[in-house]
């Protein structure tokens, strides 16, 4: 038995939407995915990692497009985490020396770093449309990324 989640997180890792908007976002997700097992808000003082689980395929350098070694990335994830969350410091990629934060790497499937997220467990709706994401963006007042997590 496997589970999957659709998570929406701000494109800006530090952005936390106004608390008064959270309820509206929950209600919208309930309307879009009435069969979901659970819909919840994730809120943290420090930046957390929103991973894609077994949907993970590879990580690419945002400048030259070369695939990054998983071991290099795992070491940087360790360096960047202070025990409570991620700093998103800049690191030099081994391929071309691009100076980038972990949130700027190209993840396939997408993964993200954020203090705020809203997710639905087993939403049973396939993919979220651009229009649906746009509705969440209007309610929460910020551009969002969609993360599909499979575990
Ligand atoms: Zn590169």
Backbone and ligand atoms as CSV (ligand in chain L), in Angstrom:
chain,resi,resn,atom,element,x,y,z
A,1,UNK,N,N,0.850,-1.191,0.000
A,1,UNK,CA,C,0.000,0.000,0.000
A,1,UNK,C,C,0.884,1.239,0.000
A,2,UNK,N,N,0.725,2.063,-0.994
A,2,UNK,CA,C,1.504,3.299,-1.031
A,2,UNK,C,C,0.568,4.499,-0.915
A,3,UNK,N,N,1.135,5.612,-0.525
A,3,UNK,CA,C,0.358,6.838,-0.370
A,3,UNK,C,C,0.983,7.942,-1.199
A,4,UNK,N,N,0.155,8.889,-1.594
A,4,UNK,CA,C,0.726,10.044,-2.270
A,4,UNK,C,C,0.081,11.320,-1.778
A,5,UNK,N,N,0.839,12.397,-1.940
A,5,UNK,CA,C,0.421,13.715,-1.481
A,5,UNK,C,C,0.608,14.740,-2.600
A,6,UNK,N,N,-0.274,15.711,-2.640
A,6,UNK,CA,C,-0.021,16.918,-3.428
A,6,UNK,C,C,0.214,18.027,-2.421
A,7,UNK,N,N,1.388,18.650,-2.529
A,7,UNK,CA,C,1.719,19.756,-1.623
A,7,UNK,C,C,1.925,21.030,-2.429
A,8,UNK,N,N,1.471,22.140,-1.876
A,8,UNK,CA,C,1.720,23.455,-2.465
A,8,UNK,C,C,2.549,24.249,-1.480
A,9,UNK,N,N,3.676,24.807,-1.980
A,9,UNK,CA,C,4.539,25.611,-1.111
A,9,UNK,C,C,4.910,26.898,-1.840
A,10,UNK,N,N,5.141,27.997,-1.087
A,10,UNK,CA,C,5.551,29.252,-1.726
A,10,UNK,C,C,6.866,29.085,-2.485
A,11,UNK,N,N,6.992,29.774,-3.609
A,11,UNK,CA,C,8.256,29.742,-4.350
A,11,UNK,C,C,9.369,30.398,-3.543
A,12,UNK,N,N,9.019,31.385,-2.729
A,12,UNK,CA,C,9.985,32.005,-1.824
A,12,UNK,C,C,10.020,31.169,-0.539
A,13,UNK,N,N,11.166,30.485,-0.258
A,13,UNK,CA,C,11.220,29.547,0.877
A,13,UNK,C,C,10.863,30.166,2.226
A,14,UNK,N,N,11.115,31.471,2.381
A,14,UNK,CA,C,10.868,32.113,3.675
A,14,UNK,C,C,9.462,32.660,3.836
A,15,UNK,N,N,8.691,32.656,2.752
A,15,UNK,CA,C,7.382,33.308,2.792
A,15,UNK,C,C,6.352,32.472,3.551
A,16,UNK,N,N,5.681,33.109,4.516
A,16,UNK,CA,C,4.552,32.479,5.207
A,16,UNK,C,C,3.315,33.330,4.944
A,17,UNK,N,N,2.301,32.767,4.286
A,17,UNK,CA,C,1.088,33.537,4.007
A,17,UNK,C,C,0.415,33.999,5.294
A,18,UNK,N,N,-0.278,35.121,5.201
A,18,UNK,CA,C,-1.051,35.665,6.315
A,18,UNK,C,C,-1.917,34.557,6.922
A,19,UNK,N,N,-1.826,34.343,8.254
A,19,UNK,CA,C,-2.596,33.264,8.900
A,19,UNK,C,C,-4.097,33.311,8.582
A,20,UNK,N,N,-4.621,34.519,8.325
A,20,UNK,CA,C,-6.054,34.639,8.029
A,20,UNK,C,C,-6.434,33.992,6.692
A,21,UNK,N,N,-5.439,33.696,5.847
A,21,UNK,CA,C,-5.731,33.090,4.537
A,21,UNK,C,C,-5.715,31.561,4.589
A,22,UNK,N,N,-5.174,30.989,5.678
A,22,UNK,CA,C,-4.954,29.542,5.715
A,22,UNK,C,C,-6.261,28.752,5.620
A,23,UNK,N,N,-7.284,29.258,6.320
A,23,UNK,CA,C,-8.566,28.559,6.334
A,23,UNK,C,C,-9.190,28.492,4.937
A,24,UNK,N,N,-9.084,29.592,4.206
A,24,UNK,CA,C,-9.603,29.632,2.838
A,24,UNK,C,C,-8.897,28.632,1.937
A,25,UNK,N,N,-7.579,28.484,2.132
A,25,UNK,CA,C,-6.810,27.531,1.335
A,25,UNK,C,C,-7.226,26.095,1.670
A,26,UNK,N,N,-7.455,25.817,2.956
A,26,UNK,CA,C,-7.917,24.483,3.367
A,26,UNK,C,C,-9.273,24.163,2.737
A,27,UNK,N,N,-10.174,25.138,2.764
A,27,UNK,CA,C,-11.515,24.927,2.212
A,27,UNK,C,C,-11.455,24.695,0.698
A,28,UNK,N,N,-10.568,25.428,0.018
A,28,UNK,CA,C,-10.417,25.245,-1.428
A,28,UNK,C,C,-9.911,23.832,-1.734
A,29,UNK,N,N,-8.916,23.366,-0.962
A,29,UNK,CA,C,-8.371,22.023,-1.200
A,29,UNK,C,C,-9.458,20.962,-0.937
A,30,UNK,N,N,-10.274,21.204,0.107
A,30,UNK,CA,C,-11.359,20.253,0.411
A,30,UNK,C,C,-12.367,20.205,-0.737
A,31,UNK,N,N,-12.597,21.366,-1.384
A,31,UNK,CA,C,-13.549,21.419,-2.498
A,31,UNK,C,C,-12.976,20.726,-3.736
A,32,UNK,N,N,-11.652,20.896,-3.963
A,32,UNK,CA,C,-11.008,20.293,-5.137
A,32,UNK,C,C,-10.829,18.787,-4.954
A,33,UNK,N,N,-10.482,18.373,-3.725
A,33,UNK,CA,C,-10.185,16.963,-3.445
A,33,UNK,C,C,-11.028,16.451,-2.272
A,34,UNK,N,N,-12.347,16.310,-2.502
A,34,UNK,CA,C,-13.235,15.909,-1.391
A,34,UNK,C,C,-12.952,14.492,-0.867
A,35,UNK,N,N,-12.267,13.650,-1.688
A,35,UNK,CA,C,-11.977,12.278,-1.255
A,35,UNK,C,C,-10.657,12.143,-0.501
A,36,UNK,N,N,-9.930,13.236,-0.350
A,36,UNK,CA,C,-8.604,13.167,0.294
A,36,UNK,C,C,-8.715,12.600,1.707
A,37,UNK,N,N,-7.693,11.806,2.108
A,37,UNK,CA,C,-7.686,11.234,3.464
A,37,UNK,C,C,-7.475,12.328,4.509
A,38,UNK,N,N,-6.638,13.316,4.156
A,38,UNK,CA,C,-6.324,14.366,5.115
A,38,UNK,C,C,-5.778,15.581,4.367
A,39,UNK,N,N,-6.165,16.758,4.807
A,39,UNK,CA,C,-5.615,17.991,4.236
A,39,UNK,C,C,-5.098,18.819,5.391
A,40,UNK,N,N,-3.828,19.224,5.303
A,40,UNK,CA,C,-3.292,19.977,6.438
A,40,UNK,C,C,-2.299,21.055,6.039
A,41,UNK,N,N,-2.156,22.012,6.945
A,41,UNK,CA,C,-1.186,23.091,6.823
A,41,UNK,C,C,0.079,22.679,7.563
A,42,UNK,N,N,1.228,22.886,6.913
A,42,UNK,CA,C,2.523,22.652,7.565
A,42,UNK,C,C,3.175,24.015,7.764
A,43,UNK,N,N,3.530,24.303,9.012
A,43,UNK,CA,C,4.095,25.608,9.314
A,43,UNK,C,C,5.302,25.421,10.215
A,44,UNK,N,N,6.413,26.066,9.897
A,44,UNK,CA,C,7.636,25.879,10.668
A,44,UNK,C,C,8.396,27.193,10.794
A,45,UNK,N,N,9.104,27.357,11.924
A,45,UNK,CA,C,9.930,28.555,12.111
A,45,UNK,C,C,11.122,28.546,11.168
A,46,UNK,N,N,11.596,27.338,10.844
A,46,UNK,CA,C,12.774,27.193,9.987
A,46,UNK,C,C,12.371,26.527,8.675
A,47,UNK,N,N,13.194,26.722,7.671
A,47,UNK,CA,C,12.899,26.186,6.341
A,47,UNK,C,C,13.031,24.662,6.328
A,48,UNK,N,N,11.992,23.997,5.851
A,48,UNK,CA,C,11.974,22.537,5.784
A,48,UNK,C,C,12.027,22.072,4.324
A,49,UNK,N,N,12.352,20.792,4.154
A,49,UNK,CA,C,12.463,20.201,2.824
A,49,UNK,C,C,11.167,19.460,2.486
A,50,UNK,N,N,10.579,19.768,1.342
A,50,UNK,CA,C,9.396,19.066,0.852
A,50,UNK,C,C,9.843,18.163,-0.293
A,51,UNK,N,N,9.970,16.857,-0.004
A,51,UNK,CA,C,10.537,15.940,-0.999
A,51,UNK,C,C,9.446,15.253,-1.808
A,52,UNK,N,N,9.865,14.599,-2.888
A,52,UNK,CA,C,8.896,13.942,-3.776
A,52,UNK,C,C,8.874,12.427,-3.568
A,53,UNK,N,N,9.619,11.948,-2.543
A,53,UNK,CA,C,9.600,10.514,-2.232
A,53,UNK,C,C,10.139,9.679,-3.392
A,54,UNK,N,N,9.423,8.620,-3.735
A,54,UNK,CA,C,9.903,7.712,-4.782
A,54,UNK,C,C,9.723,8.282,-6.184
A,55,UNK,N,N,9.103,9.460,-6.319
A,55,UNK,CA,C,9.062,10.127,-7.631
A,55,UNK,C,C,10.427,10.707,-8.011
A,56,UNK,N,N,11.369,10.689,-7.071
A,56,UNK,CA,C,12.690,11.265,-7.319
A,56,UNK,C,C,13.388,10.564,-8.480
A,57,UNK,N,N,13.917,11.352,-9.409
A,57,UNK,CA,C,14.687,10.795,-10.527
A,57,UNK,C,C,16.119,11.317,-10.549
A,58,UNK,N,N,16.290,12.643,-10.564
A,58,UNK,CA,C,17.645,13.194,-10.637
A,58,UNK,C,C,17.640,14.677,-10.308
A,59,UNK,N,N,18.854,15.212,-10.135
A,59,UNK,CA,C,19.053,16.630,-9.822
A,59,UNK,C,C,20.004,17.202,-10.860
A,60,UNK,N,N,19.624,18.349,-11.423
A,60,UNK,CA,C,20.449,18.961,-12.464
A,60,UNK,C,C,20.957,20.333,-12.013
A,61,UNK,N,N,22.158,20.677,-12.504
A,61,UNK,CA,C,22.715,22.008,-12.273
A,61,UNK,C,C,21.845,23.025,-13.015
A,62,UNK,N,N,21.436,24.110,-12.334
A,62,UNK,CA,C,20.554,25.085,-12.988
A,62,UNK,C,C,21.270,25.896,-14.068
A,63,UNK,N,N,22.621,25.905,-14.046
A,63,UNK,CA,C,23.337,26.698,-15.043
A,63,UNK,C,C,23.708,25.889,-16.284
A,64,UNK,N,N,24.359,24.713,-16.092
A,64,UNK,CA,C,24.843,23.979,-17.272
A,64,UNK,C,C,23.984,22.756,-17.589
A,65,UNK,N,N,23.076,22.402,-16.695
A,65,UNK,CA,C,22.164,21.293,-16.976
A,65,UNK,C,C,22.738,19.916,-16.719
A,66,UNK,N,N,23.992,19.857,-16.260
A,66,UNK,CA,C,24.598,18.544,-15.984
A,66,UNK,C,C,23.973,17.911,-14.740
A,67,UNK,N,N,23.896,16.578,-14.765
A,67,UNK,CA,C,23.332,15.869,-13.615
A,67,UNK,C,C,24.317,15.901,-12.453
A,68,UNK,N,N,23.804,16.197,-11.250
A,68,UNK,CA,C,24.656,16.263,-10.068
A,68,UNK,C,C,24.662,14.921,-9.344
A,69,UNK,N,N,25.829,14.555,-8.824
A,69,UNK,CA,C,25.934,13.299,-8.085
A,69,UNK,C,C,25.108,13.391,-6.810
A,70,UNK,N,N,24.389,12.316,-6.535
A,70,UNK,CA,C,23.549,12.271,-5.342
A,70,UNK,C,C,24.392,12.462,-4.079
A,71,UNK,N,N,25.595,11.882,-4.060
A,71,UNK,CA,C,26.464,11.988,-2.882
A,71,UNK,C,C,26.846,13.444,-2.629
A,72,UNK,N,N,27.136,14.204,-3.692
A,72,UNK,CA,C,27.472,15.635,-3.538
A,72,UNK,C,C,26.288,16.375,-2.929
A,73,UNK,N,N,25.105,16.089,-3.465
A,73,UNK,CA,C,23.902,16.764,-2.974
A,73,UNK,C,C,23.609,16.398,-1.508
A,74,UNK,N,N,23.767,15.122,-1.178
A,74,UNK,CA,C,23.498,14.691,0.196
A,74,UNK,C,C,24.459,15.363,1.179
A,75,UNK,N,N,25.732,15.519,0.782
A,75,UNK,CA,C,26.703,16.212,1.640
A,75,UNK,C,C,26.292,17.662,1.861
A,76,UNK,N,N,25.838,18.336,0.788
A,76,UNK,CA,C,25.416,19.745,0.909
A,76,UNK,C,C,24.148,19.851,1.761
A,77,UNK,N,N,23.240,18.887,1.648
A,77,UNK,CA,C,22.035,18.880,2.482
A,77,UNK,C,C,22.439,18.794,3.946
A,78,UNK,N,N,23.452,17.966,4.243
A,78,UNK,CA,C,23.954,17.843,5.616
A,78,UNK,C,C,24.604,19.131,6.091
A,79,UNK,N,N,25.427,19.741,5.218
A,79,UNK,CA,C,26.109,21.006,5.563
A,79,UNK,C,C,25.093,22.100,5.862
A,80,UNK,N,N,24.012,22.108,5.097
A,80,UNK,CA,C,23.084,23.233,5.111
A,80,UNK,C,C,22.086,23.177,6.269
A,81,UNK,N,N,21.879,21.976,6.833
A,81,UNK,CA,C,20.875,21.795,7.876
A,81,UNK,C,C,21.501,22.049,9.237
A,82,UNK,N,N,20.902,22.928,10.036
A,82,UNK,CA,C,21.500,23.269,11.333
A,82,UNK,C,C,20.865,22.515,12.495
A,83,UNK,N,N,20.094,21.487,12.183
A,83,UNK,CA,C,19.431,20.717,13.236
A,83,UNK,C,C,17.951,21.056,13.339
A,84,UNK,N,N,17.585,22.262,12.909
A,84,UNK,CA,C,16.183,22.678,12.942
A,84,UNK,C,C,15.624,22.968,11.555
A,85,UNK,N,N,16.507,23.321,10.648
A,85,UNK,CA,C,16.037,23.668,9.312
A,85,UNK,C,C,17.204,24.008,8.413
A,86,UNK,N,N,16.879,24.424,7.190
A,86,UNK,CA,C,17.905,24.699,6.190
A,86,UNK,C,C,18.232,26.187,6.133
A,87,UNK,N,N,19.527,26.488,5.892
A,87,UNK,CA,C,20.003,27.871,5.782
A,87,UNK,C,C,19.858,28.382,4.354
A,88,UNK,N,N,19.933,27.464,3.395
A,88,UNK,CA,C,19.973,27.798,1.966
A,88,UNK,C,C,21.150,28.720,1.655
A,89,UNK,N,N,22.313,28.324,2.171
A,89,UNK,CA,C,23.564,29.005,1.826
A,89,UNK,C,C,23.911,28.660,0.370
A,90,UNK,N,N,24.863,29.390,-0.196
A,90,UNK,CA,C,25.256,29.144,-1.595
A,90,UNK,C,C,26.435,28.170,-1.643
A,91,UNK,N,N,26.371,27.241,-2.575
A,91,UNK,CA,C,27.442,26.265,-2.768
A,91,UNK,C,C,27.851,26.266,-4.236
A,92,UNK,N,N,29.106,25.918,-4.447
A,92,UNK,CA,C,29.643,25.878,-5.800
A,92,UNK,C,C,29.416,24.480,-6.386
A,93,UNK,N,N,28.737,24.392,-7.518
A,93,UNK,CA,C,28.471,23.070,-8.107
A,93,UNK,C,C,29.762,22.511,-8.709
A,94,UNK,N,N,29.946,21.166,-8.624
A,94,UNK,CA,C,31.194,20.559,-9.096
A,94,UNK,C,C,31.343,20.598,-10.622
A,95,UNK,N,N,30.248,20.733,-11.349
A,95,UNK,CA,C,30.299,20.684,-12.816
A,95,UNK,C,C,30.855,21.966,-13.421
A,96,UNK,N,N,30.291,23.124,-13.022
A,96,UNK,CA,C,30.665,24.378,-13.681
A,96,UNK,C,C,30.885,25.520,-12.698
A,97,UNK,N,N,30.837,25.207,-11.376
A,97,UNK,CA,C,31.114,26.243,-10.397
A,97,UNK,C,C,30.007,27.264,-10.214
A,98,UNK,N,N,28.804,26.933,-10.633
A,98,UNK,CA,C,27.669,27.835,-10.376
A,98,UNK,C,C,27.493,27.965,-8.868
A,99,UNK,N,N,27.225,29.181,-8.394
A,99,UNK,CA,C,27.131,29.446,-6.956
A,99,UNK,C,C,25.659,29.525,-6.601
A,100,UNK,N,N,25.111,28.433,-6.087
A,100,UNK,CA,C,23.654,28.340,-5.931
A,100,UNK,C,C,23.248,27.742,-4.586
A,101,UNK,N,N,22.026,28.080,-4.158
A,101,UNK,CA,C,21.430,27.472,-2.976
A,101,UNK,C,C,20.752,26.165,-3.366
A,102,UNK,N,N,20.531,25.302,-2.370
A,102,UNK,CA,C,19.895,24.006,-2.643
A,102,UNK,C,C,18.508,24.173,-3.259
A,103,UNK,N,N,17.853,25.296,-2.953
A,103,UNK,CA,C,16.513,25.530,-3.498
A,103,UNK,C,C,16.558,25.932,-4.965
A,104,UNK,N,N,17.745,26.260,-5.478
A,104,UNK,CA,C,17.857,26.692,-6.870
A,104,UNK,C,C,18.211,25.552,-7.821
A,105,UNK,N,N,18.539,24.381,-7.280
A,105,UNK,CA,C,18.863,23.238,-8.137
A,105,UNK,C,C,17.593,22.774,-8.842
A,106,UNK,N,N,17.770,22.094,-9.986
A,106,UNK,CA,C,16.602,21.588,-10.724
A,106,UNK,C,C,16.331,20.142,-10.323
A,107,UNK,N,N,15.222,19.968,-9.613
A,107,UNK,CA,C,14.861,18.633,-9.119
A,107,UNK,C,C,13.827,17.989,-10.029
A,108,UNK,N,N,14.050,16.724,-10.381
A,108,UNK,CA,C,13.082,15.959,-11.179
A,108,UNK,C,C,12.736,14.692,-10.389
A,109,UNK,N,N,11.490,14.548,-9.934
A,109,UNK,CA,C,10.428,15.526,-9.993
A,109,UNK,C,C,10.712,16.695,-9.047
A,110,UNK,N,N,9.893,17.754,-9.144
A,110,UNK,CA,C,10.157,18.911,-8.299
A,110,UNK,C,C,10.158,18.588,-6.797
A,111,UNK,N,N,11.100,19.241,-6.089
A,111,UNK,CA,C,11.144,19.219,-4.624
A,111,UNK,C,C,11.376,20.672,-4.227
A,112,UNK,N,N,11.087,21.009,-2.980
A,112,UNK,CA,C,11.173,22.424,-2.620
A,112,UNK,C,C,11.546,22.602,-1.163
A,113,UNK,N,N,11.909,23.835,-0.843
A,113,UNK,CA,C,12.248,24.225,0.520
A,113,UNK,C,C,11.292,25.335,0.919
A,114,UNK,N,N,10.700,25.215,2.098
A,114,UNK,CA,C,9.710,26.218,2.494
A,114,UNK,C,C,9.430,26.136,3.994
A,115,UNK,N,N,8.914,27.255,4.521
A,115,UNK,CA,C,8.456,27.280,5.914
A,115,UNK,C,C,6.979,26.947,5.991
A,116,UNK,N,N,6.263,27.132,4.852
A,116,UNK,CA,C,4.817,26.908,4.831
A,116,UNK,C,C,4.470,25.939,3.703
A,117,UNK,N,N,3.519,25.072,3.975
A,117,UNK,CA,C,2.996,24.224,2.916
A,117,UNK,C,C,1.578,23.811,3.253
A,118,UNK,N,N,0.830,23.457,2.223
A,118,UNK,CA,C,-0.495,22.863,2.452
A,118,UNK,C,C,-0.521,21.601,1.611
A,119,UNK,N,N,-0.921,20.486,2.208
A,119,UNK,CA,C,-0.919,19.261,1.416
A,119,UNK,C,C,-2.160,18.412,1.643
A,120,UNK,N,N,-2.441,17.593,0.638
A,120,UNK,CA,C,-3.574,16.676,0.678
A,120,UNK,C,C,-3.041,15.262,0.503
A,121,UNK,N,N,-3.436,14.365,1.427
A,121,UNK,CA,C,-3.007,12.970,1.369
A,121,UNK,C,C,-4.003,12.159,0.546
A,122,UNK,N,N,-3.479,11.430,-0.428
A,122,UNK,CA,C,-4.310,10.619,-1.320
A,122,UNK,C,C,-5.516,11.408,-1.860
A,123,UNK,N,N,-5.227,12.535,-2.543
A,123,UNK,CA,C,-6.314,13.413,-3.000
A,123,UNK,C,C,-7.164,12.789,-4.103
A,124,UNK,N,N,-6.585,11.807,-4.807
A,124,UNK,CA,C,-7.374,11.095,-5.821
A,124,UNK,C,C,-7.917,12.013,-6.923
A,125,UNK,N,N,-7.101,12.960,-7.342
A,125,UNK,CA,C,-7.521,13.885,-8.409
A,125,UNK,C,C,-6.526,13.939,-9.559
A,126,UNK,N,N,-5.498,13.076,-9.563
A,126,UNK,CA,C,-4.464,13.179,-10.582
A,126,UNK,C,C,-3.608,14.392,-10.308
A,127,UNK,N,N,-3.417,15.207,-11.337
A,127,UNK,CA,C,-2.589,16.399,-11.147
A,127,UNK,C,C,-3.448,17.629,-10.915
A,128,UNK,N,N,-2.872,18.573,-10.204
A,128,UNK,CA,C,-3.525,19.860,-9.989
A,128,UNK,C,C,-3.352,20.696,-11.265
A,129,UNK,N,N,-4.420,21.322,-11.736
A,129,UNK,CA,C,-4.309,22.143,-12.949
A,129,UNK,C,C,-3.678,23.495,-12.623
A,130,UNK,N,N,-3.213,24.174,-13.679
A,130,UNK,CA,C,-2.653,25.522,-13.491
A,130,UNK,C,C,-3.708,26.465,-12.921
A,131,UNK,N,N,-4.952,26.279,-13.367
A,131,UNK,CA,C,-6.034,27.137,-12.876
A,131,UNK,C,C,-6.240,26.927,-11.378
A,132,UNK,N,N,-6.203,25.656,-10.956
A,132,UNK,CA,C,-6.385,25.361,-9.527
A,132,UNK,C,C,-5.237,25.949,-8.709
A,133,UNK,N,N,-4.000,25.793,-9.218
A,133,UNK,CA,C,-2.878,26.382,-8.491
A,133,UNK,C,C,-3.051,27.898,-8.412
A,134,UNK,N,N,-3.541,28.506,-9.495
A,134,UNK,CA,C,-3.784,29.946,-9.518
A,134,UNK,C,C,-4.774,30.382,-8.449
A,135,UNK,N,N,-5.782,29.558,-8.200
A,135,UNK,CA,C,-6.751,29.893,-7.143
A,135,UNK,C,C,-6.071,29.915,-5.772
A,136,UNK,N,N,-5.207,28.907,-5.516
A,136,UNK,CA,C,-4.464,28.904,-4.250
A,136,UNK,C,C,-3.555,30.127,-4.160
A,137,UNK,N,N,-2.929,30.502,-5.277
A,137,UNK,CA,C,-2.021,31.657,-5.274
A,137,UNK,C,C,-2.772,32.939,-4.949
A,138,UNK,N,N,-3.999,33.062,-5.465
A,138,UNK,CA,C,-4.795,34.252,-5.159
A,138,UNK,C,C,-5.152,34.300,-3.677
A,139,UNK,N,N,-5.551,33.146,-3.130
A,139,UNK,CA,C,-5.943,33.108,-1.714
A,139,UNK,C,C,-4.748,33.370,-0.796
A,140,UNK,N,N,-3.620,32.715,-1.091
A,140,UNK,CA,C,-2.461,32.810,-0.202
A,140,UNK,C,C,-1.564,34.005,-0.518
A,141,UNK,N,N,-1.797,34.640,-1.661
A,141,UNK,CA,C,-1.093,35.873,-1.982
A,141,UNK,C,C,0.371,35.702,-2.343
A,142,UNK,N,N,0.713,34.554,-2.956
A,142,UNK,CA,C,2.116,34.327,-3.321
A,142,UNK,C,C,2.194,33.250,-4.409
A,143,UNK,N,N,3.207,33.326,-5.296
A,143,UNK,CA,C,3.401,32.253,-6.273
A,143,UNK,C,C,3.763,30.939,-5.583
A,144,UNK,N,N,3.230,29.831,-6.079
A,144,UNK,CA,C,3.416,28.529,-5.429
A,144,UNK,C,C,4.077,27.518,-6.354
A,145,UNK,N,N,4.708,26.516,-5.748
A,145,UNK,CA,C,5.186,25.343,-6.476
A,145,UNK,C,C,4.315,24.157,-6.065
A,146,UNK,N,N,4.120,23.227,-6.984
A,146,UNK,CA,C,3.382,22.003,-6.680
A,146,UNK,C,C,4.369,20.842,-6.565
A,147,UNK,N,N,4.269,20.100,-5.462
A,147,UNK,CA,C,5.135,18.944,-5.232
A,147,UNK,C,C,4.267,17.694,-5.174
A,148,UNK,N,N,4.626,16.692,-5.966
A,148,UNK,CA,C,3.910,15.410,-5.923
A,148,UNK,C,C,4.798,14.407,-5.206
A,149,UNK,N,N,4.330,13.978,-4.038
A,149,UNK,CA,C,5.139,13.048,-3.240
A,149,UNK,C,C,4.476,11.677,-3.253
A,150,UNK,N,N,5.304,10.658,-3.512
A,150,UNK,CA,C,4.819,9.277,-3.494
A,150,UNK,C,C,5.692,8.490,-2.531
A,151,UNK,N,N,5.064,7.768,-1.608
A,151,UNK,CA,C,5.837,6.999,-0.626
A,151,UNK,C,C,5.307,5.584,-0.566
L,1,ZN,ZN,ZN,26.862,23.130,-13.840
